[in-house]
Every structure is written in C-alpha cells, then in structure tokens.
Amino acid sequence: MKSRSSCFPMVSLVFLFFLSLASFATGVAPAKNGNRVKPGQFVIGDPTLICLGFEWTIEGDDNHNATVAVQYRKKGTTSWKEALPLLRLQNEEAGGALTPGTVVPNMFAGSILDLEPDTEYECKFQMSDPDGVDGIKQKIVTARTRPEPKPFAGGRILHAYPANYKGSKEKEAFMGLVSAFRGAVEPGDTILMHAGVYQSDRTAYNSAMRSGVGSDGFGTTRLTKSGTPEKPIVIKAAGDGEVIFDGGGCAVLFDVMGANYIHFEGLTFRNTDVAIYTGVKNVLGSSGLTVKRCRFENVCMAIWGTYQASKNYYIADNVLIGRFNAKILMGNIGTDLVPYKTLSGFPPKINGPTGSYYGVTVAGQGHVICYNRIENFWDGTCVDQAGSLSFPGKPGGPHANIDFYNNYYCNIYDNPVEMDCGTHNIRFMRNLCLNSGHAALSCQPIYGGPGYFIRNIVYHAPDRGAIKMYDRPAGVIHYHNTYCSEVYIGQPSANLWIPIPPIQPLTMTGSVPTTGLRPNFCGSLLPAARCETLKIRGRYIPLKPSRNSARHWGRSVTG
C-alpha cells in the first residue's frame, strides 16, 4: 500500500499537466495575466477655454508598462497633431498626514493643452502594452472647448445709481443694485452701474433699503437670481467713472452661492474680508461665475468658495491687491538662513488691518483663472484645501480640470499657487511668480494628477525654493520652467516628472526622466544635485501697482 507522501508527487504532476493545457487553450501564461491591460471607463472632463482633460480607467498592467498615445485635430480637418501622452496613475499612496489619505486609482489621465476657445476637436487615444491589451485599444471622441463668457447681445439694459446720485438718470433706473436685482432682472439682462460709491451702513436701521446695497447688521449683498450659460446676468460698470462697492469693514461683501451665471465686470471691491463669497462645501455654491476687469483692494480674500460641485468660473484680467506691506516679503516660518522672525510684524497675520489670506480660492471643476495681477496675499490662487476625493450623498466631485495661466504674482507670503487636494488635470502655465515667502508651487498633496507646471518663471523664493511637494503628492509634471531659486523636492513623492539636464537624476520615489524631454532651467537644485549654469538668490523687486491699469504677464489691458 502506497503512503500519502508517495502519492503526492503523482497528484502534483497531474495538476500541472491540466494547468498547462488550460494555459495552452487560452494562449496566456497564468503568471503574466496581471501584466495585460484591460481598458475600462473613458471620461471626458469639464472643458475649459483652452484645455481638454480625459480619464481612462484600467484593470491589470501590474508591471506598469502600458501607455496611451494622444492625437487631436480640429473637427473637419484631416491632419492629426501629437499631444502629451496620458499619465499612468499607478496606485500610489497620496496624502495621509495633513490631508485625507488615499490610494490613487489604476488609470490614465491627462490633458490636451493650448487649444482654441469655443472649438470642436476630435481626440484619438491609443492604448498599448507589450503584454497585450484585452478590449478596445483605441478611443476617438469629440469634445468642445468653452467660449469666453460674454453678455447676452439681445438682453435688456437696466441702470443703477448710488443713493447720493444727483444727476439725470436713464430709463429703467434703480437706486442701488439690490432693487434692480430683486425686482426686474431676468436672465440675459445687463445692469449698468453708474459712477460712485455703493455702501451701506450696517450699524444703522434700514440702511440697506436707503442705500440699495448690503444688509442691515451684516452689510452683505446676497444675489439669489440666476442667469444661464447663454444668458448670464451681468453687473457691469456703465463707463461714466469708477464704480466702487465699499464693504465698510463687513465680513462678506457679495454672497453669490445661491445664484448661477452671474457676471461682474469693470468694478472695484474694497474694505471687506471676503469680496465675493461663492459657496460652502457640502452645502451650496455658485456655478458659471465670471469676474472680469475688476479691482480688489483692502480685502482679506478677493474670491473664495469651497463648494465641490461648483463649475466653470472665469476669473480674468483683474487686479487683486492684499493688505500685506508691499515693501516687505515675510513668511510664517523663520530660520537662521531666512530670518523672517527678525522682521517687524512677524509672524504675519492672515486677517485684520495688515493681513490678507487668499487671493482666489476655487472648488469643483472647469474653472479658469487667467491674466490677473495678484499681490500682497498669503496665498495667491488656490484649489480649496478642504477638498476630498469623494462625497457620499453629496453632489459634485473632486477638484479637477482647472486652469491657472498667464497670471502675475508678487509678494506672496506663502505660495502663489496651491494645487493642494486636487486630483486630475490641474494646469498652471506661463505664470510669473516673484517674491514668494515659502516654496512657490505647491502640491500638498495632489491625488494622482496630472498636475501640470509648464513654462512658468519663479524668481526669489528664499525659503524652500520653487517647488513644494508635501504630504505625499502623486502625479506632478514640471516642463519648460525657469526657477531662479533652490529646487527642493521635500517629502516623499511619487510619479514625478521633473527633467533638469545636464545634471544627474534626482533621488526620489517615482520615474524622473532627465534627458531629452522638456527640460526645466533651474538656478539651483537640492538636495541631490545643483545646476552649474545659474545660481541666483536675488533681491526683492518692489513694483508699484497701477491705479487704473493692469499690466499682466502675457497681455496688457486698461480698466
């Protein structure tokens, strides 16, 4: 009688024989199944004026060698153009210390950049993998960029005047903004605000009724009627002199969280903590907000909102001046090398008579912030740091498909831009960043990306340099930038693309090409290597803000 131990080899051989037959029948070796890629859901993100974003989930590709090539063309043309390939997101761990932690999905994501507004494109995506693709390898989709928001050409023209106005008035005239907005206004209308100061005394009984703006006790003007994408409600300077909305020290000057497609143009907002308040996370928020050619001064925050379902803001050609001393650059963390703590007024305050917090904070998807001048704030333009990856039972989704381009930043005490808590297709391109108190370009963290930093200039970022990679960001791309400061990667990060020839590769987690592809030019690089060609610590550059014009990085406008 044979023992169980003597039977075991025979049973094992039989098992292996049948396993090999199964492998032969499918043509796939079992050990390699996980390396093949299987395409999943394909998503077209919210379009902006000049960019289109895409996401493509996958299964498999355990060895991470699948790729997706991208081509595009205007619809109706025949020649395809090459775009950047989609970024492979590889289950990296992101966040977890200061922000919610997560494992990035198994997927591809990426953008087609610098397109034309209001134009339809055909976009082709070709997935390939040396180990094989199980499913549809190619996607061809049609997507359209957004047009620049404009007043409706066929809308009515209403006129509003300050309470102390003495001259003759046009027909359809109202005293202040509130009476026009609450009474006669309809989608497509334009309210022309005539020259003067619009201000209520929030300490006086019935002041709001007498002034036509604000609210008793609070001083806040709340707008609750909505326009549409084709017919926004426009609040615009009439052109007969400066139009000033003065908050008189109130907390919130305009609350638009209950109104969509509101368009502000050519106005001045001053003396308030928050000039335009757009929404609250998990509660309510505005979509389709446009702010053009406006000026903000003596504010803690110019435009601020945290509602994750907000969409399609257009914030362009504005001047935003915070309360910080324009002649002093200060940070919140002092060191022996960068002795902020020896300066008068350290640590800086983020509110009060001499303090400002955010220039612009947005949440949601599809926003465009471009051609603005932003000075003397704690942070310049930011994705809401309270963002999360998912919101069970709540509308909206993660922060994605957001553009910051051709902006000018100066004397920002912390970071000119924060992509913090963003997810996919956030783009920071062609911006000029002068005098940043701490690391200028912040990803603290980004959840998978890509977060694009392309063709920016950073000059004089004395504490921790040009790049801020904290709380385990994943999926960050730096191409064609000029950094006249240290470049210090910071905390452990993953899936970073920061080519800097001709030096040796950076030492970090993730794939970092360093030769032949879209190099950055750096003043110096820490900790692993240092550029030989340029090392500039630099001096502070004081620039006097112009009262009536904004000279932006990329174009000049008068306002």
C-alpha positions in Angstrom: 0.0 0.0 0.0 1.4 3.3 -1.1 1.7 6.1 1.5 0.1 9.5 1.1 3.6 11.1 0.7 4.4 8.8 -2.2 1.1 9.7 -4.0 1.7 13.5 -3.6 4.3 13.8 -6.5 2.0 12.0 -8.9 -1.0 14.2 -8.0 1.1 17.3 -8.4 2.3 16.2 -11.9 -1.3 15.6 -13.0 -2.4 19.1 -11.7 0.4 20.8 -13.5 -0.4 18.9 -16.7 -4.0 20.1 -16.7 -2.9 23.6 -15.8 -0.6 23.7 -18.8 -3.5 22.5 -21.0 -5.6 25.4 -19.8 -2.8 27.9 -20.4 -2.3 26.5 -23.9 -6.0 26.8 -24.7 -6.2 30.5 -23.7 -2.8 31.4 -25.1 -1.9 33.3 -22.0 0.5 32.1 -19.3 -1.1 32.4 -15.8 1.8 34.2 -14.3 1.5 37.0 -16.9 -2.2 37.6 -16.8 -1.9 40.5 -14.4 0.5 42.3 -16.7 -2.0 42.6 -19.5 -4.1 45.8 -19.6 -7.9 45.9 -19.8 -9.4 49.3 -20.7 -12.3 50.5 -18.6 -14.4 53.6 -18.4 -13.4 56.6 -20.5 -14.4 60.1 -19.2 -14.2 63.5 -20.8 -13.6 66.1 -18.1 -15.2 69.5 -17.9 -13.7 71.6 -20.7 -12.0 75.0 -20.1 -11.3 77.7 -22.7 -8.0 76.2 -23.9 -7.7 72.7 -22.5 -9.5 69.4 -22.6 -9.0 66.8 -19.9 -9.5 63.0 -20.0 -9.5 59.9 -17.7 -9.3 56.3 -18.7 -9.6 53.6 -16.0 -7.9 50.2 -16.5 -7.5 46.8 -14.9 -4.3 44.8 -14.8 -0.9 46.2 -16.1 0.7 45.1 -12.9 4.2 45.9 -14.3 3.1 49.4 -15.3 4.3 49.4 -18.9 1.1 50.3 -20.6 0.9 53.6 -22.4 -1.7 55.8 -24.1 -0.6 58.0 -27.0 -2.8 61.1 -27.8 -3.5 62.9 -31.0 -6.0 65.6 -31.9 -7.3 67.8 -34.7 -10.0 70.4 -35.3 -13.2 68.7 -36.4 -13.4 68.9 -40.2 -9.6 68.9 -40.7 -7.6 65.9 -41.8 -4.1 66.3 -40.2 -3.6 64.8 -36.6 -1.3 66.6 -34.1 0.6 65.0 -31.3 -0.3 65.8 -27.7 1.4 64.7 -24.5 0.6 61.1 -23.6 -1.8 60.4 -20.8 -0.1 60.0 -17.4 -0.1 56.5 -16.0 -1.5 56.6 -12.4 -0.1 53.6 -10.6 -1.9 53.0 -7.3 0.4 55.5 -5.5 -0.4 56.4 -1.9 -1.1 60.1 -1.5 -1.9 62.4 1.4 -2.4 61.0 4.9 -0.6 63.4 7.2 -2.3 66.8 6.9 -5.0 65.8 4.4 -7.1 62.7 3.7 -5.0 59.8 2.5 -5.9 57.5 -0.4 -4.5 55.0 -2.9 -4.7 56.5 -6.4 -6.9 54.5 -8.9 -5.4 52.3 -11.6 -5.9 54.5 -14.6 -4.6 57.1 -17.1 -5.3 60.8 -17.0 -4.1 63.8 -19.0 -4.8 66.9 -20.9 -4.6 68.4 -24.4 -3.2 71.9 -23.8 -3.3 75.3 -25.5 -6.3 74.8 -27.8 -8.6 77.5 -29.2 -11.7 78.6 -27.3 -15.2 77.5 -28.5 -13.7 75.0 -30.9 -14.7 71.4 -31.5 -11.9 68.8 -31.6 -11.6 65.1 -32.5 -9.3 63.4 -30.0 -7.7 60.0 -30.5 -6.3 57.8 -27.7 -4.3 54.7 -28.5 -3.6 52.3 -25.6 -0.7 49.8 -26.0 1.0 47.3 -23.8 3.9 44.9 -24.7 2.0 42.3 -22.6 -1.2 42.7 -24.6 -4.5 44.7 -24.5 -7.8 42.9 -23.6 -10.5 45.1 -25.1 -10.9 48.2 -27.2 -7.4 49.7 -27.8 -8.5 53.0 -29.4 -10.9 55.7 -28.5 -11.9 58.6 -30.8 -14.0 61.2 -29.1 -15.3 64.7 -29.9 -15.1 67.5 -27.3 -15.5 71.2 -27.5 -13.7 73.9 -25.6 -15.7 76.6 -23.8 -16.2 80.1 -25.2 -15.2 83.2 -23.2 -18.3 84.3 -21.3 -19.9 87.4 -22.7 -23.1 89.4 -22.0 -26.2 88.3 -24.0 -26.4 90.5 -27.1 -30.2 90.6 -27.0 -30.7 91.3 -23.4 -32.3 94.3 -21.7 -30.1 97.2 -20.3 -31.0 98.4 -16.8 -29.4 101.2 -15.0 -28.5 101.5 -11.3 -27.2 104.6 -9.4 -25.7 105.2 -6.0 -28.0 106.6 -3.3 -26.5 110.1 -3.4 -26.5 110.5 -7.2 -27.7 113.9 -8.2 -27.7 114.0 -12.0 -30.2 112.9 -14.6 -31.0 109.2 -15.0 -31.7 106.8 -17.8 -34.9 104.9 -18.2 -35.2 101.6 -16.3 -33.3 103.2 -13.4 -32.9 101.8 -9.9 -31.4 103.1 -6.7 -28.5 100.7 -5.9 -28.1 97.2 -7.1 -30.4 95.3 -4.7 -33.6 96.8 -6.0 -32.7 96.1 -9.6 -31.6 92.6 -8.9 -34.5 91.6 -6.7 -37.2 93.2 -8.8 -36.9 93.4 -12.6 -33.8 91.5 -13.5 -34.1 88.4 -15.8 -31.6 86.1 -17.4 -29.8 87.9 -20.2 -30.1 91.4 -18.6 -27.2 93.8 -18.1 -27.3 96.1 -15.1 -25.1 99.1 -15.8 -23.7 100.5 -12.6 -23.1 104.3 -12.8 -20.2 106.0 -11.2 -20.0 106.4 -7.4 -19.6 104.6 -4.1 -22.1 102.0 -3.2 -22.0 101.4 0.5 -24.5 100.6 3.3 -24.1 101.5 7.0 -24.6 98.1 8.6 -24.9 99.7 12.0 -27.9 101.8 11.0 -31.5 100.7 10.9 -32.9 100.4 7.3 -29.6 101.5 5.8 -29.8 98.7 3.2 -33.1 100.0 2.0 -31.9 103.6 1.7 -28.6 102.7 0.0 -29.7 99.9 -2.3 -26.8 97.6 -1.3 -25.8 95.4 1.7 -28.0 94.2 4.5 -28.7 95.6 8.0 -26.4 94.3 10.6 -24.2 92.4 8.1 -23.5 94.7 5.2 -23.7 91.7 2.7 -25.4 91.9 -0.6 -26.9 88.5 -1.4 -27.7 87.7 -5.0 -30.2 84.9 -5.5 -31.4 85.1 -9.1 -29.6 83.1 -11.8 -28.7 83.5 -15.4 -27.9 80.8 -17.8 -24.7 79.9 -19.8 -26.2 81.7 -22.9 -27.9 84.5 -20.9 -25.9 85.5 -17.8 -27.0 88.3 -15.5 -24.3 91.0 -16.0 -23.4 93.6 -13.4 -21.1 96.0 -15.2 -19.6 99.5 -14.9 -21.5 101.9 -17.1 -18.3 103.7 -18.2 -19.0 107.1 -16.7 -16.5 106.8 -13.9 -15.2 104.4 -11.2 -17.8 102.1 -9.6 -16.9 101.2 -6.1 -18.6 98.7 -3.8 -17.3 99.5 -0.3 -17.9 97.0 2.4 -17.2 99.3 5.3 -15.4 96.6 7.1 -18.0 93.9 6.7 -17.2 90.2 6.7 -18.7 89.4 3.3 -19.5 92.0 0.6 -21.2 89.8 -2.0 -22.7 86.4 -1.4 -23.5 84.6 -4.7 -23.7 81.0 -3.5 -27.4 81.0 -4.3 -27.1 82.3 -7.9 -25.5 80.8 -11.1 -24.1 82.6 -14.1 -23.5 86.0 -12.5 -21.1 88.2 -14.4 -19.2 91.1 -12.7 -17.2 93.4 -14.9 -15.2 96.7 -14.5 -16.0 97.2 -10.8 -13.9 97.9 -7.7 -14.5 95.9 -4.4 -12.8 97.2 -1.2 -12.8 97.2 2.6 -14.2 93.7 3.4 -12.9 90.4 4.5 -14.4 88.4 1.5 -15.4 90.4 -1.6 -17.2 87.6 -3.5 -18.2 84.5 -1.5 -19.2 81.7 -3.8 -20.1 78.6 -1.7 -19.7 76.3 1.2 -18.6 72.7 0.9 -21.4 70.1 1.1 -24.0 72.9 1.4 -24.5 75.2 -1.6 -22.4 77.0 -4.3 -22.4 79.0 -7.5 -21.6 77.9 -11.0 -20.8 79.9 -14.1 -19.3 82.9 -12.1 -17.5 85.5 -14.3 -15.3 88.2 -12.8 -13.5 90.4 -15.5 -11.5 93.6 -15.4 -12.3 94.2 -11.7 -10.1 95.6 -8.9 -10.0 94.3 -5.4 -8.2 96.2 -2.6 -8.0 96.1 1.2 -9.5 92.6 1.3 -8.6 89.5 3.2 -9.9 87.3 0.4 -11.0 88.5 -3.0 -12.9 85.5 -4.3 -13.5 82.5 -2.1 -15.6 79.3 -2.1 -15.4 75.7 -1.1 -18.4 74.0 -2.8 -17.3 70.9 -4.6 -20.0 71.0 -7.3 -19.2 74.5 -8.5 -18.3 74.7 -12.2 -17.0 76.9 -14.9 -15.7 80.1 -13.3 -13.9 82.6 -15.5 -11.8 85.0 -13.5 -9.7 87.1 -15.8 -7.9 90.5 -16.3 -8.4 91.5 -12.6 -6.1 93.4 -10.2 -6.1 91.9 -6.7 -4.2 93.8 -4.0 -4.0 92.4 -0.5 -3.2 94.2 2.8 0.4 93.0 3.3 3.2 95.6 3.2 4.2 95.7 -0.5 7.8 96.6 0.5 8.4 93.6 2.8 8.5 89.9 2.0 7.7 87.7 5.0 6.9 84.1 5.7 5.4 82.3 8.7 8.4 80.1 9.4 11.7 81.6 10.4 15.1 80.0 10.1 18.7 81.1 10.5 19.2 81.2 6.7 15.9 83.0 6.0 15.4 85.2 9.1 11.8 86.2 8.7 11.4 86.0 12.5 13.7 89.1 12.9 11.3 91.3 10.9 8.9 93.7 12.5 5.4 92.2 12.4 6.5 88.5 12.5 4.5 86.3 12.4 2.3 87.8 9.7 -1.5 87.8 10.3 -3.9 86.5 7.7 -6.6 89.0 8.5 -7.0 92.3 10.2 -5.8 95.8 9.1 -2.5 94.5 7.8 -3.3 90.9 6.9 -4.7 89.0 3.9 -5.3 85.3 3.2 -6.3 84.0 -0.3 -6.4 86.0 -3.5 -8.7 83.4 -5.2 -9.9 80.0 -3.9 -12.0 77.7 -6.1 -13.5 74.3 -5.7 -15.1 71.9 -8.2 -14.4 71.6 -11.9 -13.9 73.6 -15.1 -12.6 76.9 -13.7 -10.3 79.3 -15.5 -8.1 81.9 -13.7 -6.0 83.9 -16.1 -4.3 87.2 -16.9 -4.7 88.5 -13.3 -2.3 90.6 -11.2 -2.2 89.3 -7.6 -0.1 90.9 -4.9 0.3 91.0 -1.1 -1.7 88.0 -0.1 -0.7 84.9 2.0 -1.6 82.6 -0.9 -2.3 83.6 -4.5 -4.6 81.3 -6.4 -5.7 78.0 -4.8 -7.7 74.9 -5.1 -9.7 74.5 -1.9 -7.6 72.7 0.6 -10.7 71.2 2.3 -11.3 69.1 -0.8 -11.9 65.3 -0.6 -11.9 62.6 -3.2 -15.5 61.5 -2.8 -18.6 63.0 -1.2 -21.1 60.2 -0.3 -24.6 61.5 -0.7 -23.4 65.0 -1.9 -23.3 66.5 -5.4 -20.2 67.2 -7.3 -16.9 65.5 -7.1 -13.2 66.1 -6.7 -11.4 69.2 -7.8 -10.3 68.6 -11.4 -9.9 70.3 -14.8 -8.8 73.7 -13.5 -6.6 76.2 -15.4 -4.3 78.9 -14.0 -2.4 80.7 -16.7 -0.7 84.0 -17.7 -1.0 85.4 -14.1 1.4 87.7 -12.4 2.1 87.1 -8.7 4.3 89.3 -6.4 4.9 89.5 -2.7 3.0 86.3 -1.8 3.9 85.3 1.8 3.4 81.6 1.2 2.5 80.1 -2.2 1.5 81.8 -5.5 -0.4 78.6 -6.4 -1.8 75.7 -4.4 -3.0 72.6 -6.2 -3.4 71.1 -2.7 -6.1 68.4 -2.6 -6.7 68.5 -6.4 -7.0 65.3 -8.4 -6.7 65.3 -12.2 -5.8 67.8 -14.9 -5.0 70.9 -13.0 -2.8 73.2 -15.1 -0.5 76.0 -14.1 1.1 77.5 -17.2 3.0 80.6 -18.3 2.8 82.4 -14.9 5.3 84.8 -13.4 6.0 84.4 -9.7 8.1 87.0 -8.0 9.0 87.1 -4.3 7.4 84.1 -2.6 7.8 83.7 1.1 7.8 79.9 1.1 8.0 77.2 -1.6 6.3 78.8 -4.6 4.5 76.0 -6.5 2.5 73.8 -4.0 1.2 70.3 -4.3 0.3 69.3 -0.7 -0.8 66.9 -2.0 -2.3 66.1 -5.4 -4.2 62.9 -5.7 -2.8 61.2 -8.8 -2.7 64.1 -11.2 -1.5 65.1 -13.5 -0.8 68.4 -12.1 1.0 70.4 -14.8 3.5 73.1 -14.3 4.6 74.4 -17.7 6.6 77.4 -18.8 6.5 79.3 -15.5 9.1 81.6 -14.1 9.8 81.6 -10.3 12.2 84.3 -9.1 13.3 84.8 -5.5 11.7 82.1 -3.3 14.2 82.2 -0.4 12.6 79.6 1.9 12.5 76.1 0.4 12.6 77.3 -3.2 10.4 76.9 -6.2 8.7 73.6 -5.6 6.6 72.4 -2.7 6.0 68.6 -2.5 4.4 67.9 0.9 2.1 65.2 2.2 3.0 62.6 -0.4 1.8 64.2 -3.7 1.4 61.8 -6.7 1.4 62.7 -10.4 3.2 66.0 -10.8 4.7 67.2 -14.1 7.2 70.1 -14.5 8.1 71.0 -18.1 9.9 74.1 -19.6 10.0 76.1 -16.3 12.7 78.6 -15.2 13.4 78.5 -11.5 15.7 81.2 -10.2 15.8 79.7 -6.7 16.6 76.4 -5.0 14.5 73.4 -6.1 13.9 71.2 -3.1 11.6 68.3 -3.6 10.7 68.0 0.1 8.8 65.0 1.5 8.5 61.6 -0.3 6.5 61.8 -3.5 5.6 59.5 -6.4 5.2 59.7 -10.2 7.1 63.0 -10.5 8.3 64.2 -13.9 10.9 67.0 -13.5 13.6 66.8 -16.2 16.6 69.0 -15.4 19.6 68.4 -17.8 22.5 68.1 -17.8 22.8 67.1 -14.1 22.3 63.7 -12.6 18.9 62.3 -11.8 17.1 63.4 -8.6 16.9 60.8 -5.8 13.3 60.2 -5.1 10.5 57.7 -5.5 9.0 57.5 -8.9 10.0 57.9 -12.5 12.1 61.0 -13.4 13.3 61.4 -17.0 16.3 63.7 -17.0 17.5 63.8 -20.6 16.0 64.8 -23.9 12.5 65.7 -22.9 11.1 69.1 -22.0 13.9 70.2 -19.5 13.4 72.8 -16.8 16.1 75.5 -16.2 16.9 76.0 -12.5 19.0 78.4 -10.5 20.0 75.5 -8.1 18.8 72.1 -7.2 18.7 70.5 -3.7 19.3 68.0 -2.2 20.7 65.6 -4.8 22.3 67.9 -7.4 23.0 71.5 -8.4 23.0 73.4 -11.6 26.3 74.8 -12.7 25.0 77.4 -15.1 22.9 79.7 -13.0 22.6 80.4 -9.3 20.5 83.5 -8.3 19.3 84.2 -4.9 18.2 87.7 -6.0 16.8 90.8 -4.3 13.2 91.7 -3.7 11.7 93.6 -6.6 9.3 96.3 -5.5 6.6 97.1 -8.1 4.1 99.8 -7.6 0.6 98.8 -8.5 -1.1 100.9 -11.1 -4.4 102.5 -10.1 -6.2 102.3 -13.5 -4.4 99.6 -15.4 -3.3 96.1 -15.1 -0.1 95.0 -16.9 -0.4 91.3 -16.9 2.0 88.5 -17.7 1.1 87.9 -21.3 -1.1 90.9 -22.2 -1.9 94.4 -21.2 -5.4 95.8 -20.5 -6.8 99.0 -19.2 -9.5 99.0 -16.7 
